[in-house]
Amino acid sequence: MKKSGFLSLIYTTLVCLVLQAGYLPADCQSGYRRLPKAQFNTYSSGAPSSGSSVGGPSRLSPSAPGIQSTPGLHITKGESRTAQNYADPYNPGEEKLNMQWVRWPREKMPLLIWISPGLELPKMPFDQLQETRVEQVYKMFASGYPLDQLPVAKGWSQDANYAVASGIEKWRVFQQEGLLSFGFTNNPYDAHVVVFFTDNFQGTTGPGGIIVGANTCAQLFTPDQLVDPRFKQKPVVMEFSMSVNHEPGRLEGAAAHEFGHALGIKAHSPYREDLMYVDRVVNDLSEGDKATLRLLYRAKTPYLM
């Protein structure tokens, strides 16, 4: 075989491999860019992790290694971590259950995550989501509702899926520690966590109102309920506002925060330096966030997802 022909064969083979992996730009493929299937490999494509706060660039405090300062305005008045408590956990409990703890059981691992191609669920008032959204999505899936009939959220683009996946990947460190595992799937009916988008959450904006960037809904169960043969798994539902999270870095941080809720950190951290702070101003897990997840997943909890 001539040298030019051999090089051509190698080039063609490489192109085929790249096409099979689904990593060519969207304009080189038919359909939207697909996230990796559930092979449970690290997914790090998409928006880069800047590690910067929303209010301005983060910097390390000389008094406490690993603490990020949090410049900018805060909607809520949070506490500040110090050199003495920078790695202390906070209470991850569910407020509606008197701060009782909840997490995924090990037998459910690896968790499967499905990120929709920009699909928007039917609008409903924001204050009704926690009570009804999971059941609504569960019934849609159980009835075989054609998801392609759902509209695409205004402002969504294919890059939004990569920003969301990149935010979720920030929790991959705990897979390396053996506490949990997760992967991405293209099949929503197999997923434990499903992701949808919206332009705005209904009833959260207006003069003097608040703007919500994301929301996570889940139903909790006792261990006895999960071993009941009649039990049906219901997915955790995450939704993201594209009008609030119109920048990839902002969406990545929001996804990292919401996936923390999806993993079982139900309460917010009181510390501004933490990813799970109610008025999040950083995009990465703090040592306090990590300590909280370790504490939760090493404990026997009264509730499970």
VENVEN-V681819 format. One record per residue. RES is the residue in one letter. OMEGA is omega in radians with two decimals (999 if undefined). D_CENTER is the distance of its C-alpha to the mean C-alpha in Angstrom with 2 decimals. Layout:
# VENVEN-V681819
res: <RES | RES>
omega: <OMEGA | OMEGA>
d_center: <D_CENTER | D_CENTER>
This chain:
# VENVEN-V681819
res: <M | K | K | S | G | F | L | S | L | I | Y | T | T | L | V | C | L | V | L | Q | A | G | Y | L | P | A | D | C | Q | S | G | Y | R | R | L | P | K | A | Q | F | N | T | Y | S | S | G | A | P | S | S | G | S | S | V | G | G | P | S | R | L | S | P | S | A | P | G | I | Q | S | T | P | G | L | H | I | T | K | G | E | S | R | T | A | Q | N | Y | A | D | P | Y | N | P | G | E | E | K | L | N | M | Q | W | V | R | W | P | R | E | K | M | P | L | L | I | W | I | S | P | G | L | E | L | P | K | M | P | F | D | Q | L | Q | E | T | R | V | E | Q | V | Y | K | M | F | A | S | G | Y | P | L | D | Q | L | P | V | A | K | G | W | S | Q | D | A | N | Y | A | V | A | S | G | I | E | K | W | R | V | F | Q | Q | E | G | L | L | S | F | G | F | T | N | N | P | Y | D | A | H | V | V | V | F | F | T | D | N | F | Q | G | T | T | G | P | G | G | I | I | V | G | A | N | T | C | A | Q | L | F | T | P | D | Q | L | V | D | P | R | F | K | Q | K | P | V | V | M | E | F | S | M | S | V | N | H | E | P | G | R | L | E | G | A | A | A | H | E | F | G | H | A | L | G | I | K | A | H | S | P | Y | R | E | D | L | M | Y | V | D | R | V | V | N | D | L | S | E | G | D | K | A | T | L | R | L | L | Y | R | A | K | T | P | Y | L | M>
omega: <3.11 | -3.12 | -3.11 | 3.12 | 3.12 | 3.12 | 3.11 | 3.12 | 3.11 | -3.13 | -3.13 | 3.13 | 3.13 | 3.12 | 3.13 | 3.13 | 3.11 | 3.11 | 3.13 | -3.14 | 3.07 | -3.05 | 3.05 | 3.08 | -3.04 | -3.09 | 3.09 | -3.10 | 2.99 | -3.11 | -3.09 | 3.11 | -3.11 | 3.02 | 3.11 | 3.07 | -2.94 | 3.05 | 3.06 | 3.01 | 3.10 | 3.12 | -3.05 | 3.11 | 3.04 | -3.06 | -3.14 | 3.08 | -3.05 | -3.09 | -3.10 | 3.12 | 3.13 | -3.07 | -3.12 | -3.10 | 3.13 | 3.11 | -3.12 | 3.09 | -3.12 | -3.09 | -3.10 | -3.11 | 3.08 | 3.13 | 3.09 | 3.02 | -3.05 | 3.12 | 3.11 | -3.11 | 3.12 | 3.06 | 3.13 | -3.13 | -3.11 | 3.09 | 3.10 | 3.05 | -3.13 | 3.10 | -3.12 | -3.04 | -3.01 | 3.14 | -3.13 | 3.06 | 3.03 | -3.09 | -3.11 | -2.98 | 3.13 | -3.08 | -3.10 | 3.12 | 3.14 | 3.08 | 3.03 | -3.02 | 3.13 | 3.07 | 3.08 | 3.05 | -3.10 | -3.12 | 3.07 | -3.13 | -0.03 | 3.09 | 3.10 | -3.10 | 3.08 | 3.09 | -3.05 | 3.08 | 3.06 | -3.02 | -3.13 | 3.10 | 3.13 | -3.12 | 2.99 | 3.13 | -3.06 | -3.08 | 3.09 | -3.03 | -3.05 | -3.08 | -2.95 | -2.96 | -3.11 | -3.14 | 3.13 | -3.13 | 3.11 | 3.14 | 3.08 | -3.12 | -3.08 | -3.11 | -3.10 | -3.14 | -3.13 | -3.05 | -3.13 | 3.05 | 3.08 | 3.12 | 3.02 | -3.09 | 3.09 | 3.13 | -3.14 | 2.97 | -3.12 | -3.14 | 3.13 | 3.14 | 3.13 | 3.08 | 3.11 | 3.14 | 3.13 | 3.08 | 3.11 | -3.11 | -3.14 | 3.13 | -3.10 | -3.13 | -3.10 | 2.99 | 3.10 | 3.12 | 3.10 | -3.11 | -3.14 | 3.07 | -3.13 | 3.10 | -3.13 | -3.14 | 3.05 | -3.12 | -3.09 | -3.07 | 3.08 | -2.94 | 2.99 | 3.14 | 3.13 | -3.06 | 3.06 | -3.10 | 3.06 | 3.05 | 3.09 | 3.02 | -3.06 | 3.07 | -3.14 | -3.14 | 3.13 | -3.14 | 3.13 | -3.09 | 3.13 | 3.08 | -3.12 | -3.11 | -3.09 | -3.13 | 3.09 | 3.14 | 3.13 | 2.99 | -3.07 | -3.06 | 3.04 | 3.09 | 3.13 | 3.12 | -3.08 | 3.12 | 3.08 | -3.12 | 3.12 | -3.09 | 3.08 | 3.13 | 3.09 | -3.01 | 2.91 | -3.07 | 3.06 | 3.11 | -3.10 | 3.08 | -3.14 | 3.10 | 3.09 | -3.08 | -3.08 | 3.09 | -3.10 | -3.13 | 3.12 | 3.14 | 3.11 | 3.12 | 3.11 | 3.14 | 3.11 | 3.13 | -3.09 | 3.11 | 3.01 | 3.06 | -3.11 | 3.12 | 3.09 | 3.05 | -3.00 | -3.14 | 3.07 | 3.05 | 3.06 | -3.01 | -3.11 | -3.08 | -3.07 | 3.06 | -3.07 | 3.00 | -3.04 | 3.12 | -2.95 | 3.10 | 3.05 | -3.09 | -3.06 | 3.11 | 3.03 | 3.05 | 3.09 | 3.06 | -3.12 | 3.14 | -3.13 | 3.14 | 3.11 | 3.12 | -3.10 | -3.03 | 3.01 | -3.11 | 2.98 | -3.01 | 3.13 | -3.14 | -3.13 | 3.07 | 999>
d_center: <50.55 | 50.78 | 48.44 | 47.06 | 46.40 | 44.68 | 42.34 | 41.61 | 40.72 | 38.30 | 36.65 | 36.36 | 34.85 | 32.20 | 31.30 | 31.02 | 28.72 | 26.41 | 26.53 | 25.71 | 22.65 | 21.45 | 21.10 | 23.80 | 23.12 | 22.64 | 26.29 | 27.42 | 25.84 | 26.38 | 23.44 | 19.95 | 18.44 | 16.87 | 13.99 | 15.48 | 16.57 | 15.91 | 17.97 | 15.47 | 16.33 | 14.47 | 12.82 | 13.58 | 14.83 | 13.99 | 13.84 | 15.32 | 13.99 | 16.62 | 16.15 | 17.89 | 17.62 | 17.49 | 21.03 | 22.48 | 22.54 | 21.73 | 24.57 | 25.47 | 27.74 | 31.00 | 31.41 | 28.29 | 26.74 | 23.01 | 22.79 | 21.48 | 23.48 | 21.85 | 24.19 | 24.07 | 24.33 | 22.41 | 22.26 | 22.51 | 24.74 | 22.92 | 24.53 | 24.84 | 24.50 | 27.71 | 29.12 | 29.75 | 26.34 | 23.87 | 22.53 | 23.02 | 20.39 | 19.91 | 20.00 | 16.68 | 18.59 | 18.25 | 20.67 | 21.88 | 22.93 | 24.80 | 22.02 | 22.10 | 19.41 | 17.10 | 15.11 | 14.88 | 18.35 | 19.06 | 20.70 | 17.53 | 16.21 | 15.06 | 12.09 | 11.81 | 8.88 | 10.42 | 9.49 | 12.58 | 15.06 | 14.64 | 15.84 | 16.42 | 17.20 | 20.52 | 20.78 | 21.48 | 22.01 | 19.00 | 20.78 | 20.98 | 17.36 | 16.81 | 20.03 | 20.00 | 16.81 | 15.99 | 19.69 | 19.95 | 17.37 | 18.93 | 22.34 | 21.45 | 20.42 | 23.44 | 25.84 | 24.86 | 24.07 | 24.03 | 20.58 | 22.26 | 24.06 | 21.07 | 21.28 | 19.13 | 17.67 | 19.91 | 18.75 | 16.32 | 17.12 | 16.16 | 14.92 | 12.03 | 10.53 | 11.20 | 9.74 | 6.22 | 7.05 | 8.66 | 6.12 | 4.48 | 8.28 | 9.15 | 9.11 | 11.52 | 14.41 | 14.52 | 15.20 | 18.08 | 19.21 | 19.30 | 17.24 | 14.57 | 13.73 | 11.38 | 11.85 | 11.37 | 13.94 | 15.86 | 17.05 | 15.23 | 17.91 | 17.05 | 13.31 | 12.07 | 8.74 | 9.35 | 8.02 | 10.87 | 12.17 | 15.11 | 17.55 | 17.85 | 17.41 | 20.92 | 22.89 | 20.87 | 22.88 | 26.56 | 29.25 | 28.38 | 25.11 | 21.49 | 18.81 | 15.38 | 12.55 | 9.78 | 10.07 | 8.90 | 11.91 | 13.11 | 16.64 | 18.04 | 21.01 | 23.75 | 24.57 | 27.65 | 25.84 | 23.68 | 26.92 | 28.64 | 29.39 | 28.83 | 25.22 | 22.73 | 19.06 | 16.94 | 13.33 | 10.50 | 9.94 | 7.23 | 9.28 | 9.59 | 13.10 | 14.55 | 17.51 | 15.74 | 13.25 | 16.04 | 15.84 | 13.56 | 13.34 | 12.46 | 9.64 | 8.32 | 8.80 | 7.36 | 3.83 | 4.90 | 6.57 | 4.85 | 3.36 | 6.96 | 8.24 | 7.21 | 9.05 | 11.87 | 12.18 | 13.39 | 15.58 | 15.12 | 16.86 | 20.24 | 20.15 | 19.46 | 18.81 | 15.68 | 12.04 | 11.94 | 15.03 | 15.31 | 16.35 | 14.01 | 16.16 | 14.78 | 11.95 | 12.36 | 12.71 | 16.23 | 18.66 | 18.42 | 14.69 | 15.56 | 18.65 | 16.96 | 14.66 | 17.83 | 19.89 | 17.78 | 17.62 | 21.29 | 22.38 | 23.63 | 21.95 | 23.69 | 20.70 | 18.28 | 15.55>
